[in-house]
Amino acid sequence: MAPSSIERELYGAKTRGDWPGYLDALARSELFMPQFRAHVDAEPAQARFHPSPGGRSLAVYTRGMLPVPDPHTVYVRQSLAWFAEAWDSADPPHLAVNPGSPAEAYLTTTPADRARWRAHWDAVAPAWGLAAGSVHTLHTGGPLHGPVAHGLAVGAHLAVSNGEFWNALAYHGNGYTRERERLRKAWGITTPEDWHDVLRRMLAAEIVSPVWEFALRVRRVLASDFAGVVDVEHWRHAAASTLRRSAERAAEPQLTSEGVTVAEPRPTAEVEGEVAGVQRLIGRIARYEQRFRADGLLAEGDWVRSVEGWDYGRASQMARWGTGTRYGTLADAERGVLRAGEAARETYRSWEEFSAGYALGRCLHFDEEEFGEWYAGALATHLTLTTDPAGPWRNIPWRDRPDLP
């Protein structure tokens, strides 16, 4: 079985003898070239050709054919057009695509050949790489069922929106240098220690706003106490009362091993400012939920239990990103993915409930009630994952057995 749709298309064209079709498929594919990690770390902007013994070919691999990451070899991503421009007469006479596999091809590299590569690239660009917004699956080389697959599927929101294989534990992403740049820009991660710390905090749901989670926790308690829908004004009032009581208790004298400790009461204006802020947040959450119901992200009468899912979904991806950047090992990634799945199951009762929590966290952070691209992207991904019959959420049960907690 071909690892993915990429290799299946290449193999089909090769079997038919359709070499123009093969080049079209290759032009749409990302091509990954092996590099010595030490060289890349020393000069990240340089991509070196490392021909096969004898110098007759240069090997490149499509996404589904990439091997398990190792500490010493990394891969950089290029396009067929890049190879057409970078090649010269001193380079090997063949470009070896997926050597050793049924989809392999050894392409000659004359100037006329390279002009043909460029023409095929021009015909398909900019449709290059896996399409964002769709479910992409590794049919071999990635788990499809079981606890690891479940944990990987918890990160499927980001995998779908970024155009990546949802079940790639042995992750290369967009290539070593691009993955490192992503973590540096988005998270300030530049060392293994940074990566381990961010992943730990995500798995503990320490990055998502505690204020958002406080507001939702108040409603969860009310819903449990009153066994029904919680009115927004009741919710606001309960949140305000909880904050004021907490401030009062913090100011009460405390008996410690060192004697009685008297705390300074917090200024009333500060406490009331927090109350007003949480009440505004509750209104914002209620408006998002109303829109979620209208657009099919929540069922009528449902509400979001928690936004911790936003951290757990990102943690599943962060675990893999550590493998692609070599900040973590494959074993580290598996542990992180498994814990992300466990944490999500402890908090939510279904894929749909988890997705709503993830989407609300993303919207509260980025969207600012504009219902713009951040909202539209979260909605589209939710609908894709909950309806695609070949997707992970339609094929992996939220719990393996109904008796599991």
C-alpha positions in Angstrom: 0.0 0.0 0.0 1.3 3.5 -0.9 2.0 5.5 2.3 -0.1 8.4 1.1 -2.0 9.9 -1.8 1.3 11.4 -3.0 3.1 8.1 -3.6 -0.2 6.5 -4.9 -0.4 9.1 -7.6 3.3 8.8 -8.6 3.0 5.0 -8.7 -0.2 5.1 -10.8 1.4 7.4 -13.4 4.5 5.3 -13.5 2.5 2.1 -13.9 0.6 3.6 -16.8 3.8 4.9 -18.4 2.4 8.4 -18.1 5.6 10.3 -17.5 4.1 13.8 -18.1 1.5 12.8 -15.4 4.4 11.6 -13.1 6.1 15.0 -13.5 2.8 16.8 -12.8 2.5 14.8 -9.6 6.1 15.4 -8.7 5.7 19.2 -9.3 2.8 19.2 -6.8 4.9 17.3 -4.3 7.4 18.6 -1.7 10.8 17.0 -2.2 12.9 16.3 0.8 16.7 16.1 0.5 18.8 14.4 3.2 21.5 16.5 4.9 24.0 16.1 7.6 22.6 17.8 10.7 25.9 19.1 11.7 26.3 21.0 8.4 22.8 22.4 8.6 23.2 23.6 12.2 26.4 25.3 11.1 24.9 26.9 8.0 21.1 26.7 8.1 20.7 28.6 4.8 22.8 26.2 2.8 21.3 23.1 1.1 24.0 20.6 0.0 23.9 17.9 -2.6 25.1 14.5 -1.3 25.1 12.2 -4.3 25.0 8.4 -4.1 28.2 6.4 -4.1 29.7 6.7 -7.5 28.0 10.1 -8.0 25.4 8.9 -10.4 22.2 10.2 -8.7 20.9 12.5 -6.0 18.1 11.0 -3.8 15.0 12.9 -2.9 11.9 11.7 -1.1 8.2 12.7 -1.0 6.5 13.2 2.4 5.1 9.7 2.8 8.5 8.1 2.1 10.5 9.9 4.8 12.2 7.5 7.3 12.0 7.7 11.0 14.0 10.7 12.2 17.5 10.1 13.5 19.8 12.4 15.4 22.4 12.9 12.6 20.4 13.1 9.3 17.8 15.8 8.7 15.8 16.7 5.6 15.2 20.0 3.9 12.2 20.7 1.7 12.5 21.9 -1.9 10.3 22.1 -5.0 10.9 20.5 -8.4 11.4 24.1 -9.7 14.2 24.6 -7.1 16.0 21.6 -8.4 15.6 22.7 -12.0 17.3 26.0 -11.1 19.9 24.7 -8.7 21.3 21.9 -10.9 24.3 22.4 -13.1 26.5 20.3 -15.3 28.8 19.2 -12.5 25.9 17.6 -10.6 24.8 13.9 -10.9 23.1 12.8 -14.2 20.0 11.5 -12.4 17.5 12.8 -9.8 16.4 9.6 -7.9 12.9 10.0 -6.6 12.0 7.7 -3.7 14.7 5.2 -4.6 14.0 1.6 -3.7 10.2 2.0 -3.6 7.6 0.9 -6.2 7.1 4.6 -7.0 10.8 5.3 -7.7 12.0 7.0 -10.8 15.5 8.0 -12.0 15.0 11.2 -14.0 17.7 12.4 -16.3 19.0 16.0 -15.6 19.9 17.5 -19.0 19.1 21.2 -19.6 16.1 20.0 -21.6 14.9 17.8 -18.8 15.2 20.6 -16.3 13.3 23.0 -18.6 10.6 20.3 -18.6 10.6 20.2 -14.8 10.1 23.9 -14.7 7.3 23.8 -17.2 5.4 21.2 -15.1 6.0 23.3 -12.0 4.6 26.4 -13.7 1.5 24.4 -14.8 0.6 23.4 -11.2 1.9 26.2 -9.0 0.9 27.4 -6.5 -0.9 24.2 -5.7 2.2 22.7 -4.1 2.3 20.3 -1.2 -0.6 18.8 0.8 -3.7 21.0 0.6 -4.5 22.9 3.8 -8.0 22.3 5.2 -8.2 18.6 4.2 -7.5 15.4 6.1 -4.3 13.7 5.0 -3.4 10.2 6.3 -0.4 8.0 6.3 -1.7 4.6 5.4 1.6 3.0 6.2 4.1 4.4 8.7 1.5 6.0 11.0 -0.9 4.5 13.5 -4.5 4.4 12.5 -6.1 2.9 15.6 -5.3 2.6 19.3 -4.1 5.0 22.0 -1.3 6.6 20.0 -3.6 7.2 17.1 -6.1 8.7 19.5 -3.5 11.1 20.9 -2.4 12.1 17.4 -6.1 12.7 16.4 -6.3 15.2 19.4 -3.9 17.3 17.4 -5.8 16.9 14.1 -7.2 20.5 14.2 -3.7 21.9 13.5 -2.7 19.0 11.2 -5.7 19.7 9.0 -5.4 23.5 9.0 -1.6 23.2 8.3 -1.9 20.6 5.6 0.0 17.8 7.3 -0.5 14.1 8.0 -2.6 13.8 11.1 -1.0 10.5 12.2 2.7 11.2 11.5 4.4 10.4 14.8 7.8 10.1 13.1 7.4 13.7 12.1 9.5 15.8 9.6 6.9 18.4 8.8 8.2 21.1 6.5 11.8 20.0 6.9 14.3 20.6 9.7 15.1 24.2 9.2 11.5 25.4 8.6 10.3 23.5 11.7 13.0 25.0 13.8 12.1 28.5 12.5 8.4 27.9 13.3 9.1 27.0 16.9 11.5 30.0 17.3 9.0 32.5 15.9 5.8 31.2 17.4 7.0 29.9 20.8 10.5 31.3 21.4 11.8 27.7 21.4 15.5 27.3 20.5 16.7 24.5 22.8 15.5 21.1 23.9 14.9 22.5 27.4 12.6 25.2 25.9 10.7 22.5 24.0 10.3 20.2 27.0 9.1 23.1 29.2 6.4 24.3 26.7 5.2 20.7 26.1 5.0 20.1 29.9 3.0 23.3 30.4 0.6 22.5 27.5 0.0 19.0 28.9 -0.8 20.5 32.3 -3.1 23.1 30.6 -1.0 25.9 32.0 -0.8 28.0 28.9 -4.5 28.5 28.2 -5.9 31.5 30.2 -6.9 30.6 33.8 -9.5 33.3 33.7 -11.3 31.6 30.8 -11.2 28.3 32.6 -12.4 29.9 35.8 -15.5 31.3 34.1 -16.3 28.0 32.5 -15.7 26.1 35.8 -18.3 28.3 37.5 -20.9 27.4 35.0 -19.9 23.7 35.2 -20.6 23.8 39.0 -23.9 25.6 38.5 -25.0 23.1 35.8 -24.1 20.2 38.1 -25.9 21.8 41.1 -29.0 22.7 39.2 -29.0 19.9 36.6 -29.9 22.1 33.7 -29.2 25.0 31.4 -27.5 27.9 33.3 -28.9 31.4 32.6 -26.2 33.9 31.6 -27.2 36.4 34.3 -27.1 33.7 36.9 -23.7 32.7 35.6 -22.4 36.3 35.8 -23.8 36.7 39.3 -22.2 33.5 40.6 -18.8 34.4 39.1 -18.9 37.8 40.7 -19.9 36.3 44.1 -17.1 33.7 43.8 -14.5 36.4 43.1 -15.6 38.6 46.0 -15.7 35.7 48.5 -12.2 34.6 47.3 -10.9 38.2 47.9 -12.5 38.2 51.4 -11.0 34.8 52.4 -7.6 35.9 51.2 -7.7 38.8 53.6 -8.6 36.7 56.6 -5.9 36.0 59.2 -4.1 32.7 58.6 -2.8 30.4 61.3 0.6 29.1 60.2 3.5 27.3 62.0 5.0 30.8 62.5 1.9 32.2 64.1 -1.0 34.3 62.9 -0.4 36.0 59.5 -2.5 39.0 58.7 -3.0 39.7 55.0 -3.6 43.1 53.5 -7.0 43.3 52.0 -7.0 43.8 48.2 -8.3 47.2 47.1 -12.0 47.1 46.3 -11.5 48.8 42.9 -9.1 46.0 41.9 -11.5 43.2 42.9 -14.4 45.0 41.2 -12.3 45.4 38.1 -11.8 41.6 38.0 -15.5 41.1 38.5 -16.3 43.4 35.6 -13.7 41.7 33.4 -15.0 38.2 34.0 -18.6 39.3 33.5 -17.6 40.7 30.1 -15.8 37.5 29.3 -18.9 35.5 30.1 -20.9 37.6 27.7 -18.3 37.0 25.0 -18.3 33.2 25.6 -22.1 33.2 25.4 -22.0 35.0 22.1 -19.4 32.6 20.6 -21.5 29.7 21.8 -24.6 31.2 20.1 -22.7 31.5 16.9 -21.3 27.9 17.3 -24.8 26.6 17.5 -25.9 28.5 14.5 -23.0 27.2 12.4 -23.1 23.5 13.6 -20.0 23.6 15.9 -22.3 23.0 18.9 -25.6 21.2 19.0 -28.7 23.1 20.2 -28.6 23.4 24.0 -25.0 22.4 24.3 -22.2 24.5 25.8 -18.5 24.4 26.1 -17.2 22.6 29.2 -13.6 23.7 29.1 -11.0 25.4 27.0 -8.2 23.1 28.2 -8.6 21.3 24.9 -6.8 24.1 23.1 -3.7 23.3 25.1 -4.1 19.5 24.7 -4.6 19.8 20.9 -1.5 22.0 20.6 0.4 19.6 22.9 -0.2 16.7 20.6 1.3 18.7 17.7 4.1 20.2 19.9 5.2 16.6 20.8 5.7 15.9 17.1 7.3 19.3 16.4 10.0 18.3 18.9 10.8 15.2 16.7 11.0 17.3 13.5 13.4 19.8 15.2 15.3 17.1 17.0 14.6 18.9 20.3 13.0 15.6 21.4 13.1 12.0 20.6 10.5 9.7 19.0 9.9 8.2 22.5 9.4 11.8 23.9 6.9 12.4 21.2 5.0 9.2 21.9 4.8 10.0 25.6 3.5 13.5 24.9 0.9 12.3 22.4 -0.4 9.6 24.7 -0.7 12.1 27.6 -2.5 14.6 25.3 -5.0 11.9 24.5 -5.5 10.9 28.1 -5.9 14.5 29.3 -8.5 15.2 26.6 -10.5 12.2 27.6 -10.4 13.2 31.3 -11.9 16.6 30.4 -14.3 15.9 27.5 -16.8 13.2 26.6 -16.6 13.2 22.7 -14.6 14.5 19.8 -17.3 17.1 19.2 -17.1 18.4 22.8 -13.3 18.5 22.6 -13.4 20.3 19.3 -15.8 23.0 20.6 -13.4 23.6 23.6 -10.4 23.8 21.3 -12.2 26.2 18.9 -13.4 28.5 21.7 -9.9 28.7 23.1 -8.5 29.6 19.7 -11.2 32.2 19.1 -10.9 33.8 22.5 -7.1 34.2 21.9 -7.1 35.3 18.2 -10.5 36.3 16.9 -11.7 39.1 19.3 -15.3 38.5 18.2 -14.6 39.5 14.6 -15.8 36.1 13.4 -13.0 36.4 10.8 -10.4 34.0 9.5 -9.5 32.6 12.9 -13.2 31.7 13.5 -13.8 30.5 9.9 -10.7 28.3 10.0 -11.7 26.7 13.3 -15.2 26.1 12.1 -14.1 24.6 8.7 -11.7 22.2 10.4 -14.3 21.1 12.9 -16.8 20.4 10.2 -14.2 18.5 8.1 -13.1 16.3 11.0 -16.6 15.5 12.2 -17.9 14.6 8.8 -15.1 13.1 6.7 -15.8 9.4 6.6 -12.1 8.6 6.2 -11.0 11.0 8.9 -9.7 10.0 12.3 -12.7 11.3 14.3 -15.1 9.1 12.4 -12.9 6.0 12.8 -11.3 6.2 16.3 -13.7 6.0 19.2 -13.4 8.7 21.9 -13.0 5.9 24.4 -11.9 2.4 23.5 -14.5 0.9 25.8 -17.7 2.3 27.1 -16.7 1.4 30.7 -13.6 3.5 30.6 -13.8 6.7 32.7 
